[in-house]
Amino acid sequence: MQIIRTITWIVVTAVLVAFIAMNWNRAPVNFWPLDNGNYIHFDWPVGLVALLFFGLGMLPVWAYLRAVRWRLNRRIAALENSLRATSAQTVGAPSMASPEAAPATLLETPTDLTKS
């Protein structure tokens, strides 16, 4: 599975590098409007702009998935702790699975039934 993930990342990286290399032309980017009707203006390569906005678009999804993973890890830890606490309580209590802890009436057979 690790090799598939590695190959996928290599292909994605190669496609991004090819896209940036083919689109290295500068494009005007109007960043912020000013009071006089003009904009803060940058001339950036198209590939760099695409990569930047791809990263900015991926940021909320990444943050959401990290929050979900954190919440699920906390739930798993809470469940494991409750399981540990429950098993620690039942260690001292007698178990019906072991014959020495079972009541004597369950282990002994009545002599009236075996004689017939």
All heavy atoms as an XYZ file, in Angstrom:
914
protein
N       0.818     -1.188      0.000
C       0.000      0.000      0.000
C       0.868      1.260      0.000
O       0.504      2.254     -0.579
C      -0.899     -0.058      1.239
C      -1.945      0.995      1.254
S      -3.068      0.699     -0.091
C      -4.177      2.014      0.111
N       1.997      1.187      0.666
C       2.918      2.323      0.727
C       3.459      2.661     -0.666
O       3.624      3.836     -0.996
C       4.068      2.001      1.693
C       5.048      3.123      1.893
C       4.465      4.260      2.698
O       3.551      4.063      3.475
N       4.991      5.449      2.508
N       3.707      1.649     -1.470
C       4.240      1.897     -2.820
C       3.210      2.608     -3.695
O       3.561      3.486     -4.494
C       4.742      0.581     -3.468
C       5.502      0.871     -4.757
C       3.606     -0.355     -3.759
C       6.857      1.431     -4.509
N       1.930      2.280     -3.521
C       0.879      2.944     -4.307
C       0.786      4.411     -3.913
O       0.659      5.289     -4.775
C      -0.464      2.218     -4.104
C      -0.388      0.810     -4.701
C      -1.604      3.000     -4.745
C      -1.576     -0.054     -4.389
N       0.867      4.685     -2.619
C       0.822      6.068     -2.158
C       2.020      6.850     -2.680
O       1.888      7.997     -3.126
C       0.804      6.099     -0.632
C       0.590      7.485     -0.098
C       0.563      7.577      1.394
N       0.115      6.366      2.041
C       0.296      6.096      3.314
N       0.941      6.950      4.072
N      -0.131      4.986      3.843
N       3.197      6.240     -2.661
C       4.400      6.902     -3.157
C       4.295      7.190     -4.646
O       4.620      8.298     -5.101
C       5.636      6.033     -2.862
O       5.698      5.778     -1.459
C       6.908      6.726     -3.315
N       3.837      6.222     -5.408
C       3.676      6.418     -6.862
C       2.657      7.515     -7.140
O       2.859      8.356     -8.025
C       3.298      5.090     -7.538
C       4.488      4.133     -7.497
C       2.829      5.314     -8.968
C       4.162      2.722     -7.956
N       1.567      7.538     -6.374
C       0.546      8.573     -6.565
C       1.121      9.960     -6.304
O       0.888     10.894     -7.082
C      -0.652      8.314     -5.630
O      -1.166      7.008     -5.890
C      -1.735      9.343     -5.824
N       1.887     10.110     -5.229
C       2.480     11.413     -4.932
C       3.514     11.820     -5.980
O       3.642     13.009     -6.305
C       3.098     11.444     -3.541
C       2.063     11.674     -2.478
C       1.668     10.805     -1.526
C       1.283     12.850     -2.298
N       0.688     11.364     -0.751
C       0.432     12.633     -1.203
C       1.209     14.073     -2.959
C      -0.473     13.592     -0.753
C       0.316     15.019     -2.505
C      -0.512     14.768     -1.422
N       4.241     10.860     -6.511
C       5.203     11.171     -7.570
C       4.481     11.670     -8.812
O       4.898     12.657     -9.443
C       6.092      9.947     -7.874
C       7.057      9.700     -6.713
C       6.847     10.126     -9.190
C       7.830      8.404     -6.828
N       3.376     11.021     -9.171
C       2.604     11.442    -10.351
C       1.997     12.827    -10.130
O       2.064     13.689    -11.030
C       1.513     10.392    -10.680
C       0.532     10.919    -11.700
C       2.147      9.099    -11.150
N       1.420     13.070     -8.955
C       0.831     14.380     -8.674
C       1.901     15.474     -8.717
O       1.692     16.551     -9.294
C       0.107     14.364     -7.305
C      -0.244     15.759     -6.832
C      -1.139     13.508     -7.376
N       3.063     15.196     -8.146
C       4.157     16.170     -8.167
C       4.634     16.441     -9.582
O       4.881     17.596     -9.959
C       5.324     15.664     -7.292
O       4.832     15.418     -5.975
C       6.443     16.680     -7.245
N       4.747     15.394    -10.389
C       5.185     15.568    -11.775
C       4.179     16.400    -12.560
O       4.574     17.279    -13.356
C       5.387     14.207    -12.437
N       2.889     16.164    -12.352
C       1.858     16.946    -13.053
C       1.915     18.403    -12.619
O       1.830     19.318    -13.465
C       0.459     16.330    -12.805
C      -0.640     17.262    -13.261
C       0.336     14.993    -13.505
N       2.075     18.661    -11.326
C       2.170     20.042    -10.859
C       3.410     20.757    -11.390
O       3.334     21.919    -11.817
C       2.170     20.086     -9.331
C       0.826     19.905     -8.653
C       0.979     19.819     -7.150
C      -0.105     21.043     -9.022
N       4.537     20.072    -11.394
C       5.764     20.677    -11.918
C       5.615     20.957    -13.416
O       6.023     22.028    -13.897
C       6.980     19.773    -11.627
C       8.199     20.205    -12.425
C       7.287     19.775    -10.141
N       5.017     20.033    -14.157
C       4.806     20.258    -15.593
C       3.859     21.430    -15.817
O       4.081     22.256    -16.711
C       4.261     18.988    -16.236
N       2.789     21.520    -15.017
C       1.842     22.623    -15.158
C       2.518     23.959    -14.885
O       2.333     24.927    -15.631
C       0.658     22.420    -14.204
C      -0.322     23.550    -14.238
C      -1.243     23.653    -15.259
C      -0.322     24.517    -13.240
C      -2.142     24.701    -15.297
C      -1.208     25.558    -13.266
C      -2.132     25.652    -14.294
N       3.302     24.011    -13.815
C       3.992     25.262    -13.483
C       5.018     25.621    -14.552
O       5.158     26.786    -14.942
C       4.639     25.155    -12.085
C       3.545     25.113    -11.025
C       5.586     26.308    -11.816
C       4.037     24.798     -9.635
N       5.739     24.625    -15.071
C       6.754     24.888    -16.099
C       6.116     25.383    -17.390
O       6.669     26.260    -18.069
C       7.575     23.633    -16.353
N       4.963     24.835    -17.759
C       4.306     25.257    -19.006
C       3.611     26.600    -18.866
O       3.352     27.267    -19.863
C       3.286     24.197    -19.446
C       3.932     22.937    -19.986
S       2.750     21.770    -20.655
C       1.952     21.183    -19.188
N       3.266     27.005    -17.661
C       2.537     28.250    -17.445
C       3.368     29.228    -16.617
O       2.893     29.783    -15.631
C       1.216     27.957    -16.712
C       0.265     27.174    -17.558
O      -0.114     27.610    -18.634
N      -0.099     26.000    -17.089
N       4.574     29.462    -17.034
C       5.436     30.370    -16.314
C       5.280     31.807    -16.796
O       5.971     32.712    -16.356
C       6.895     29.907    -16.409
C       7.730     30.503    -15.323
C       8.713     31.437    -15.471
C       7.641     30.245    -13.921
N       9.247     31.765    -14.250
C       8.601     31.037    -13.275
C       6.834     29.426    -13.144
C       8.781     31.028    -11.898
C       7.026     29.411    -11.779
C       7.991     30.214    -11.182
N       4.333     32.061    -17.672
C       4.060     33.420    -18.141
C       3.509     34.231    -16.980
O       2.770     33.738    -16.145
C       3.014     33.423    -19.254
C       3.386     32.480    -20.370
O       4.430     31.854    -20.345
N       2.507     32.365    -21.334
N       3.849     35.490    -16.970
C       3.368     36.345    -15.898
C       1.952     36.821    -16.221
O       1.630     37.148    -17.352
C       4.287     37.535    -15.698
C       5.647     37.110    -15.175
C       6.423     38.321    -14.699
N       7.621     37.911    -14.006
C       7.669     37.701    -12.692
N       6.615     37.856    -11.965
N       8.799     37.348    -12.127
N       1.121     36.840    -15.176
C      -0.261     37.305    -15.318
C      -0.525     38.351    -14.246
O      -0.060     38.209    -13.104
C      -1.230     36.146    -15.154
N      -1.275     39.394    -14.595
C      -1.585     40.406    -13.582
C      -2.626     39.874    -12.590
O      -3.621     39.281    -12.974
C      -2.142     41.572    -14.388
C      -2.649     40.955    -15.643
C      -1.797     39.758    -15.901
N      -2.338     40.084    -11.313
C      -3.275     39.680    -10.262
C      -3.610     40.929     -9.461
O      -2.740     41.555     -8.865
C      -2.637     38.606     -9.341
C      -3.579     38.251     -8.199
C      -2.263     37.376    -10.129
N      -4.903     41.302     -9.494
C      -5.381     42.427     -8.697
C      -5.700     41.894     -7.308
O      -6.634     41.111     -7.121
C      -6.617     43.063     -9.332
C      -6.288     43.704    -10.655
O      -5.169     44.166    -10.866
N      -7.254     43.721    -11.553
N      -4.930     42.363     -6.325
C      -5.007     41.769     -5.004
C      -5.998     42.473     -4.089
O      -6.806     41.831     -3.431
C      -3.605     41.763     -4.391
C      -3.522     41.001     -3.114
C      -3.657     39.626     -3.095
C      -3.306     41.662     -1.920
C      -3.594     38.921     -1.910
C      -3.232     40.965     -0.738
C      -3.375     39.594     -0.729
N      -5.951     43.800     -4.030
C      -6.782     44.530     -3.086
C      -7.127     45.896     -3.670
O      -6.265     46.582     -4.180
C      -6.006     44.713     -1.773
C      -6.847     45.196     -0.651
C      -6.972     46.478     -0.217
C      -7.696     44.413      0.177
N      -7.831     46.550      0.837
C      -8.296     45.284      1.107
C      -8.010     43.063      0.223
C      -9.205     44.838      2.059
C      -8.903     42.629      1.184
C      -9.486     43.517      2.083
N      -8.418     46.306     -3.583
C      -8.773     47.629     -4.134
C      -8.265     48.772     -3.241
O      -8.248     48.669     -2.022
C     -10.303     47.605     -4.157
C     -10.702     46.592     -3.146
C      -9.589     45.585     -3.091
N      -7.837     49.824     -3.899
C      -7.366     51.015     -3.185
C      -8.421     52.114     -3.274
O      -9.412     52.000     -3.999
C      -6.045     51.493     -3.779
C      -4.882     50.498     -3.700
C      -3.679     51.051     -4.450
C      -4.532     50.223     -2.249
N      -8.209     53.206     -2.554
C      -9.181     54.308     -2.517
C      -9.321     55.008     -3.865
O     -10.387     55.533     -4.189
C      -8.769     55.341     -1.462
C      -8.893     54.782     -0.050
O      -9.688     53.829      0.143
O      -8.188     55.291      0.854
N      -8.265     55.072     -4.643
C      -8.298     55.817     -5.896
C      -8.831     54.991     -7.070
O      -8.747     55.421     -8.213
C      -6.910     56.365     -6.227
C      -5.887     55.260     -6.361
O      -6.217     54.077     -6.268
N      -4.633     55.648     -6.572
N      -9.386     53.814     -6.823
C      -9.953     52.991     -7.894
C      -8.976     51.996     -8.473
O      -9.358     51.162     -9.292
N      -7.726     52.095     -8.120
C      -6.740     51.115     -8.570
C      -6.704     49.934     -7.597
O      -7.401     49.911     -6.592
C      -5.361     51.762     -8.673
C      -5.301     52.790     -9.779
O      -6.039     52.698    -10.751
N      -4.447     53.784     -9.615
N      -5.849     48.990     -7.926
C      -5.688     47.810     -7.088
C      -4.223     47.634     -6.728
O      -3.342     48.131     -7.419
C      -6.143     46.552     -7.838
C      -7.633     46.495     -8.089
C      -8.184     46.993     -9.262
C      -8.477     45.927     -7.148
C      -9.536     46.935     -9.492
C      -9.838     45.855     -7.372
C     -10.369     46.365     -8.546
O     -11.709     46.300     -8.765
N      -3.983     46.928     -5.637
C      -2.628     46.442     -5.388
C      -2.417     45.358     -6.424
O      -3.174     44.395     -6.495
C      -2.473     45.903     -3.957
C      -2.659     47.026     -2.950
C      -1.126     45.222     -3.780
C      -2.602     46.567     -1.503
N      -1.420     45.543     -7.231
C      -1.259     44.748     -8.446
C       0.055     43.960     -8.384
O       1.104     44.518     -8.072
C      -1.260     45.711     -9.647
C      -1.132     45.065    -10.959
N      -2.184     44.469    -11.584
C      -0.070     44.921    -11.782
C      -1.772     43.987    -12.732
N      -0.483     44.250    -12.876
N      -0.026     42.662     -8.639
C       1.153     41.811     -8.713
C       1.194     41.140    -10.067
O       0.163     40.769    -10.616
C       1.119     40.713     -7.636
C       1.171     41.238     -6.237
C       0.070     41.163     -5.404
C       2.334     41.789     -5.725
C       0.118     41.625     -4.119
C       2.396     42.260     -4.430
C       1.285     42.179     -3.622
N       2.373     40.987    -10.609
C       2.570     40.203    -11.824
C       3.238     38.897    -11.416
O       4.452     38.838    -11.208
C       3.467     40.948    -12.830
C       2.709     42.032    -13.546
O       1.486     41.888    -13.695
O       3.346     43.028    -13.951
N       2.441     37.876    -11.271
C       2.936     36.578    -10.827
C       2.810     35.552    -11.933
O       1.918     35.648    -12.778
C       2.139     36.077     -9.632
C       2.411     36.789     -8.351
C       3.397     37.681     -8.100
C       1.671     36.644     -7.149
N       3.330     38.100     -6.813
C       2.277     37.484     -6.194
C       0.573     35.919     -6.776
C       1.807     37.584     -4.895
C       0.113     36.018     -5.477
C       0.731     36.838     -4.559
N       3.663     34.546    -11.927
C       3.508     33.446    -12.887
C       2.202     32.684    -12.617
O       1.795     32.484    -11.478
C       4.711     32.549    -12.626
C       5.699     33.415    -11.934
C       4.902     34.424    -11.164
N       1.553     32.283    -13.696
C       0.254     31.616    -13.586
C       0.370     30.328    -12.763
O      -0.492     30.024    -11.938
C      -0.318     31.321    -14.998
C      -1.592     30.509    -14.906
C      -0.564     32.605    -15.737
N       1.414     29.565    -12.984
C       1.580     28.317    -12.243
C       1.706     28.536    -10.755
O       1.156     27.791     -9.946
N       2.421     29.599    -10.375
C       2.575     29.919     -8.956
C       1.244     30.351     -8.349
O       0.913     29.964     -7.221
C       3.629     31.008     -8.785
C       4.013     31.350     -7.361
C       4.656     30.138     -6.685
C       4.968     32.514     -7.354
N       0.478     31.124     -9.085
C      -0.843     31.549     -8.607
C      -1.744     30.332     -8.426
O      -2.457     30.200     -7.418
C      -1.471     32.570     -9.583
C      -2.908     32.856     -9.228
C      -0.660     33.852     -9.604
N      -1.726     29.416     -9.402
C      -2.550     28.208     -9.308
C      -2.132     27.358     -8.116
O      -2.981     26.845     -7.375
C      -2.454     27.408    -10.598
N      -0.844     27.206     -7.903
C      -0.349     26.424     -6.771
C      -0.717     27.075     -5.439
O      -1.126     26.396     -4.490
C       1.164     26.260     -6.883
C       1.826     25.324     -5.890
C       1.303     23.910     -6.072
C       3.324     25.345     -6.093
N      -0.601     28.391     -5.372
C      -0.950     29.121     -4.162
C      -2.422     28.945     -3.812
O      -2.774     28.622     -2.675
C      -0.615     30.608     -4.326
C      -1.042     31.508     -3.177
C      -0.127     31.291     -1.981
C      -1.016     32.955     -3.624
N      -3.291     29.125     -4.801
C      -4.716     29.009     -4.516
C      -5.160     27.563     -4.329
O      -6.133     27.296     -3.633
C      -5.535     29.727     -5.586
C      -5.471     31.217     -5.413
C      -4.713     32.002     -6.268
C      -6.137     31.833     -4.377
C      -4.628     33.363     -6.087
C      -6.070     33.202     -4.192
C      -5.312     33.966     -5.055
N      -4.463     26.622     -4.907
C      -4.712     25.217     -4.622
C      -4.413     24.921     -3.155
O      -5.197     24.269     -2.464
C      -3.855     24.328     -5.530
C      -3.975     22.866     -5.216
C      -5.091     22.149     -5.604
C      -2.965     22.211     -4.538
C      -5.211     20.805     -5.316
C      -3.068     20.860     -4.246
C      -4.193     20.155     -4.634
N      -3.305     25.438     -2.665
C      -2.957     25.257     -1.255
C      -3.943     25.951     -0.333
O      -4.336     25.407      0.705
N      -4.358     27.171     -0.690
C      -5.344     27.881      0.129
C      -6.694     27.170      0.127
O      -7.406     27.165      1.136
C      -5.509     29.319     -0.361
C      -4.362     30.264     -0.048
C      -4.602     31.627     -0.702
C      -4.193     30.413      1.442
N      -7.058     26.545     -0.981
C      -8.308     25.788     -1.034
C      -8.233     24.491     -0.260
O      -9.234     23.994      0.266
N      -7.045     23.920     -0.178
C      -6.878     22.661      0.536
C      -6.784     22.875      2.043
O      -7.065     21.960      2.824
C      -5.608     21.970      0.035
C      -5.503     20.530      0.408
S      -4.084     19.760     -0.350
C      -2.761     20.476      0.599
N      -6.434     24.056      2.491
C      -6.231     24.337      3.905
C      -7.476     24.089      4.769
O      -7.363     23.437      5.812
C      -5.724     25.778      4.077
C      -5.327     26.188      5.476
C      -4.107     25.381      5.927
C      -5.024     27.665      5.505
N      -8.679     24.556      4.406
C      -9.849     24.272      5.255
C     -10.175     22.781      5.340
O     -10.548     22.291      6.397
C     -10.999     25.037      4.591
C     -10.375     26.005      3.687
C      -9.035     25.473      3.312
N     -10.027     22.065      4.245
C     -10.298     20.624      4.253
C      -9.292     19.912      5.149
O      -9.655     19.027      5.940
C     -10.263     20.060      2.816
C     -10.436     18.558      2.817
C     -11.326     20.723      1.961
N      -8.034     20.297      5.072
C      -7.003     19.694      5.911
C      -7.289     19.975      7.389
O      -7.182     19.078      8.229
C      -5.634     20.240      5.517
C      -4.537     19.746      6.382
C      -3.900     18.552      6.317
C      -3.947     20.452      7.487
N      -2.939     18.465      7.289
C      -2.947     19.622      8.020
C      -4.157     21.705      8.050
C      -2.183     20.010      9.112
C      -3.389     22.081      9.133
C      -2.418     21.230      9.636
N      -7.677     21.216      7.708
C      -7.977     21.570      9.097
C      -9.184     20.787      9.602
O      -9.192     20.305     10.741
C      -8.221     23.076      9.218
N     -10.208     20.627      8.777
C     -11.386     19.854      9.167
C     -11.026     18.396      9.430
O     -11.443     17.819     10.433
C     -12.454     19.957      8.073
C     -13.617     19.030      8.313
C     -14.554     19.304      9.296
C     -13.766     17.872      7.561
C     -15.617     18.452      9.524
C     -14.815     17.010      7.788
C     -15.741     17.305      8.764
O     -16.782     16.452      8.987
N     -10.241     17.802      8.544
C      -9.863     16.403      8.729
C      -8.977     16.211      9.955
O      -9.082     15.197     10.649
C      -9.185     15.871      7.467
C     -10.111     15.722      6.259
C      -9.325     15.277      5.033
C     -11.226     14.749      6.546
N      -8.103     17.161     10.242
C      -7.295     17.076     11.464
C      -8.184     17.160     12.704
O      -7.952     16.462     13.690
C      -6.253     18.199     11.502
C      -5.161     18.082     10.477
C      -4.257     16.937     10.747
N      -3.578     17.141     12.012
C      -2.685     16.321     12.519
N      -2.364     15.237     11.876
N      -2.121     16.582     13.665
N      -9.202     18.025     12.673
C     -10.124     18.142     13.810
C     -10.914     16.846     14.001
O     -11.111     16.397     15.132
C     -11.068     19.325     13.597
N     -11.358     16.241     12.912
C     -12.093     14.975     13.003
C     -11.185     13.885     13.570
O     -11.593     13.113     14.442
C     -12.657     14.567     11.625
C     -13.131     13.141     11.625
C     -13.779     15.499     11.228
N      -9.960     13.827     13.100
C      -9.012     12.818     13.600
C      -8.730     13.031     15.093
O      -8.682     12.074     15.865
C      -7.719     12.883     12.811
C      -6.680     11.916     13.305
C      -5.409     12.083     12.540
N      -5.279     10.956     11.651
C      -4.302     10.804     10.792
N      -3.397     11.730     10.660
N      -4.229      9.737     10.049
N      -8.579     14.282     15.501
C      -8.337     14.579     16.906
C      -9.531     14.149     17.761
O      -9.372     13.535     18.813
C      -8.081     16.078     17.071
C      -7.911     16.517     18.485
C      -6.811     16.347     19.271
C      -8.882     17.196     19.289
N      -7.039     16.888     20.512
C      -8.306     17.409     20.542
C     -10.184     17.637     19.051
C      -8.984     18.050     21.567
C     -10.852     18.274     20.074
C     -10.256     18.473     21.308
N     -10.758     14.453     17.279
C     -11.964     14.085     18.022
C     -12.107     12.579     18.124
O     -12.417     12.038     19.195
C     -13.196     14.684     17.346
C     -14.489     14.425     18.101
C     -15.672     15.111     17.432
N     -15.787     14.800     16.028
C     -16.501     13.790     15.546
N     -17.132     12.979     16.339
N     -16.564     13.603     14.241
N     -11.854     11.865     17.039
C     -11.963     10.407     17.069
C     -10.889      9.780     17.959
O     -11.163      8.802     18.660
C     -11.881      9.847     15.652
C     -13.100     10.140     14.775
C     -12.873      9.612     13.368
C     -14.360      9.560     15.377
N      -9.683     10.332     17.950
C      -8.642      9.822     18.850
C      -9.021     10.031     20.310
O      -8.751      9.175     21.150
C      -7.293     10.475     18.551
C      -6.655      9.886     17.322
O      -6.948      8.759     16.931
N      -5.785     10.651     16.696
N      -9.654     11.157     20.625
C     -10.115     11.385     21.988
C     -11.216     10.406     22.372
O     -11.244      9.904     23.488
C     -10.602     12.827     22.158
C      -9.455     13.820     22.232
C      -9.944     15.229     22.480
N     -10.903     15.355     23.543
C     -10.589     15.675     24.800
N      -9.338     15.897     25.109
N     -11.529     15.807     25.704
N     -12.118     10.116     21.443
C     -13.175      9.137     21.729
C     -12.593      7.753     21.946
O     -13.016      7.021     22.842
C     -14.181      9.089     20.576
C     -15.165     10.233     20.596
C     -16.204     10.102     19.532
N     -17.068      8.950     19.800
C     -17.979      8.511     18.961
N     -18.132      9.101     17.791
N     -18.726      7.481     19.262
N     -11.634      7.370     21.114
C     -10.996      6.057     21.272
C     -10.287      5.976     22.620
O     -10.393      4.972     23.327
C     -10.028      5.789     20.108
C     -10.805      5.535     18.822
C      -9.106      4.616     20.415
C      -9.949      5.482     17.582
N      -9.581      7.029     22.996
C      -8.885      7.032     24.294
C      -9.879      6.935     25.442
O      -9.639      6.214     26.424
C      -8.031      8.291     24.425
N     -11.009      7.643     25.342
C     -12.020      7.580     26.400
C     -12.615      6.181     26.498
O     -12.812      5.652     27.602
C     -13.116      8.610     26.141
N     -12.891      5.565     25.353
C     -13.434      4.205     25.366
C     -12.424      3.208     25.918
O     -12.789      2.300     26.672
C     -13.873      3.807     23.961
C     -15.118      4.516     23.431
C     -15.332      4.175     21.959
C     -16.322      4.136     24.255
N     -11.156      3.369     25.563
C     -10.128      2.476     26.103
C      -9.986      2.650     27.608
O      -9.834      1.659     28.339
C      -8.788      2.732     25.414
C      -8.726      2.216     24.001
C      -7.449      2.589     23.284
O      -6.711      3.476     23.784
O      -7.190      1.999     22.226
N     -10.061      3.891     28.077
C      -9.963      4.133     29.522
C     -11.156      3.535     30.263
O     -10.993      2.961     31.341
C      -9.855      5.625     29.814
C      -8.500      6.166     29.437
O      -7.520      5.437     29.369
N      -8.448      7.466     29.182
N     -12.361      3.661     29.697
C     -13.525      3.075     30.359
C     -13.443      1.552     30.341
O     -13.839      0.897     31.305
C     -14.820      3.550     29.703
O     -14.930      3.036     28.394
N     -12.906      0.981     29.268
C     -12.728     -0.470     29.216
C     -11.700     -0.923     30.250
O     -11.907     -1.935     30.926
C     -12.286     -0.890     27.814
C     -12.102     -2.382     27.580
C     -13.421     -3.106     27.765
C     -11.562     -2.620     26.187
N     -10.613     -0.171     30.398
C      -9.615     -0.497     31.416
C     -10.206     -0.416     32.818
O      -9.946     -1.267     33.663
C      -8.420      0.455     31.296
C      -7.216     -0.202     30.706
C      -6.008      0.716     30.745
N      -5.653      0.996     29.351
C      -5.701      2.177     28.774
N      -6.033      3.242     29.444
N      -5.379      2.318     27.516
N     -11.009      0.611     33.063
C     -11.623      0.771     34.384
C     -12.617     -0.365     34.653
O     -12.663     -0.896     35.762
C     -12.326      2.120     34.474
N     -13.376     -0.758     33.650
C     -14.336     -1.845     33.814
C     -13.635     -3.167     34.038
O     -14.031     -3.948     34.903
C     -15.243     -1.942     32.565
O     -15.863     -0.682     32.356
C     -16.299     -3.009     32.752
N     -12.570     -3.422     33.300
C     -11.850     -4.680     33.476
C     -11.108     -4.708     34.802
O     -10.950     -5.759     35.398
C     -10.887     -4.918     32.317
O      -9.877     -3.941     32.314
N     -10.676     -3.561     35.305
C     -10.015     -3.516     36.609
C     -11.005     -3.810     37.726
O     -10.653     -4.427     38.731
C      -9.366     -2.161     36.823
N     -12.256     -3.415     37.547
C     -13.276     -3.702     38.548
C     -13.647     -5.172     38.555
O     -13.913     -5.746     39.595
C     -14.526     -2.865     38.291
C     -14.343     -1.405     38.587
C     -15.567     -0.598     38.198
O     -16.512     -1.135     37.630
N     -15.535      0.688     38.495
N     -13.668     -5.801     37.392
C     -14.083     -7.197     37.310
C     -12.957     -8.167     37.616
O     -13.202     -9.353     37.763
C     -14.648     -7.518     35.914
O     -13.656     -7.242     34.937
C     -15.899     -6.711     35.647
N     -11.735     -7.710     37.761
C     -10.622     -8.606     38.093
C     -10.799     -9.154     39.500
O     -10.581    -10.328     39.760
C      -9.266     -7.869     37.953
C      -8.145     -8.645     38.603
C      -8.972     -7.634     36.489
N     -11.257     -8.359     40.447
C     -11.451     -8.798     41.817
C     -12.713     -9.619     42.005
O     -12.817    -10.401     42.942
N     -13.697     -9.481     41.137
C     -14.961    -10.203     41.273
C     -14.804    -11.627     40.757
O     -14.047    -11.878     39.821
C     -16.044     -9.475     40.496
N     -15.533    -12.602     41.328
C     -15.436    -13.978     40.848
C     -16.077    -14.123     39.473
O     -17.053    -13.468     39.161
C     -16.193    -14.783     41.898
C     -17.078    -13.810     42.581
C     -16.399    -12.472     42.482
N     -15.502    -14.968     38.693
C     -15.988    -15.200     37.345
C     -16.693    -16.544     37.288
O     -16.279    -17.500     37.921
C     -14.818    -15.184     36.359
O     -15.249    -15.564     35.094
N     -17.737    -16.637     36.500
C     -18.464    -17.895     36.355
C     -17.720    -18.847     35.427
O     -18.043    -20.023     35.364
C     -19.872    -17.631     35.808
C     -20.770    -16.904     36.787
S     -20.938    -17.752     38.367
C     -21.921    -19.141     37.908
N     -16.727    -18.371     34.744
C     -15.987    -19.222     33.818
C     -15.024    -20.148     34.551
O     -14.721    -21.238     34.081
C     -15.220    -18.365     32.817
N     -14.558    -19.750     35.726
C     -13.622    -20.602     36.445
C     -14.390    -21.486     37.432
O     -15.260    -21.007     38.145
C     -12.584    -19.748     37.173
O     -13.230    -18.935     38.126
N     -14.107    -22.787     37.487
C     -14.875    -23.692     38.348
C     -14.672    -23.433     39.831
O     -15.564    -23.684     40.621
C     -14.383    -25.081     37.960
C     -13.215    -24.895     37.076
C     -13.164    -23.466     36.658
N     -13.521    -22.904     40.238
C     -13.318    -22.676     41.664
C     -14.135    -21.501     42.178
O     -14.386    -21.405     43.373
C     -11.838    -22.487     41.996
C     -11.137    -21.371     41.255
C     -10.542    -21.825     39.925
O     -10.616    -23.007     39.595
O     -10.012    -20.978     39.225
N     -14.570    -20.613     41.310
C     -15.358    -19.470     41.741
C     -16.849    -19.763     41.681
O     -17.641    -19.009     42.206
C     -15.038    -18.256     40.881
N     -17.268    -20.856     41.041
C     -18.683    -21.168     40.910
C     -19.223    -21.698     42.228
O     -18.506    -22.312     43.000
C     -18.877    -22.201     39.808
N     -20.488    -21.493     42.478
C     -21.074    -22.021     43.712
C     -21.010    -23.547     43.736
O     -21.063    -24.216     42.705
C     -22.523    -21.540     43.674
C     -22.567    -20.484     42.631
C     -21.411    -20.678     41.732
N     -20.917    -24.093     44.899
C     -20.771    -25.537     45.051
C     -21.997    -26.283     44.573
O     -21.903    -27.419     44.101
C     -20.479    -25.883     46.509
N     -23.157    -25.677     44.627
C     -24.375    -26.375     44.205
C     -24.397    -26.599     42.706
O     -25.026    -27.529     42.218
C     -25.623    -25.579     44.618
O     -25.529    -24.276     44.053
C     -25.732    -25.507     46.128
N     -23.729    -25.769     41.954
C     -23.706    -25.957     40.507
C     -22.714    -27.044     40.096
O     -22.876    -27.677     39.061
C     -23.352    -24.651     39.803
C     -24.385    -23.533     39.889
C     -23.835    -22.284     39.215
C     -25.699    -23.947     39.279
N     -21.670    -27.272     40.890
C     -20.657    -28.248     40.519
C     -21.030    -29.664     40.944
O     -20.663    -30.632     40.296
C     -19.307    -27.870     41.134
C     -18.674    -26.605     40.586
C     -17.401    -26.313     41.352
C     -18.383    -26.743     39.117
N     -21.758    -29.788     42.027
C     -22.105    -31.113     42.527
C     -23.401    -31.589     41.883
O     -24.353    -30.840     41.729
C     -22.279    -31.080     44.048
C     -21.012    -30.699     44.769
C     -21.244    -30.489     46.241
O     -22.401    -30.554     46.692
O     -20.245    -30.247     46.922
N     -23.410    -32.832     41.491
C     -24.631    -33.399     40.922
C     -25.417    -34.071     42.034
O     -24.845    -34.696     42.924
C     -24.286    -34.433     39.838
O     -23.464    -35.427     40.424
C     -23.602    -33.776     38.675
N     -26.697    -33.945     42.003
C     -27.498    -34.596     43.043
C     -27.386    -36.120     42.936
O     -27.381    -36.684     41.854
C     -28.916    -34.142     42.766
C     -28.819    -33.041     41.775
C     -27.482    -33.129     41.136
N     -27.276    -36.784     44.045
C     -27.138    -38.239     44.047
C     -28.418    -38.929     43.657
O     -28.380    -40.065     43.150
C     -26.693    -38.724     45.447
O     -27.635    -38.257     46.401
C     -25.302    -38.233     45.756
N     -29.545    -38.297     43.806
C     -30.801    -38.909     43.436
C     -30.891    -39.102     41.914
O     -31.436    -40.097     41.451
C     -31.990    -38.088     43.904
C     -32.054    -37.983     45.418
O     -31.471    -38.864     46.077
O     -32.674    -37.019     45.900
N     -30.378    -38.165     41.147
C     -30.475    -38.248     39.679
C     -29.442    -39.228     39.113
O     -29.701    -39.853     38.090
C     -30.266    -36.873     39.057
C     -31.354    -35.825     39.373
C     -30.960    -34.493     38.789
C     -32.693    -36.284     38.828
N     -28.300    -39.406     39.737
C     -27.285    -40.285     39.188
C     -27.538    -41.748     39.500
O     -27.033    -42.613     38.827
C     -25.896    -39.883     39.714
O     -25.931    -39.935     41.131
C     -25.503    -38.512     39.221
N     -28.326    -42.037     40.515
C     -28.598    -43.416     40.864
C     -29.628    -44.050     39.946
O     -29.703    -45.260     39.858
C     -29.055    -43.523     42.317
C     -27.954    -43.237     43.302
C     -28.448    -43.411     44.697
C     -27.330    -43.091     45.660
N     -27.745    -43.191     47.036
N     -30.456    -43.324     39.313
C     -31.496    -43.931     38.498
C     -31.030    -44.442     37.183
O     -30.063    -44.443     36.668
C     -32.645    -43.013     38.178
O     -32.691    -41.812     38.740
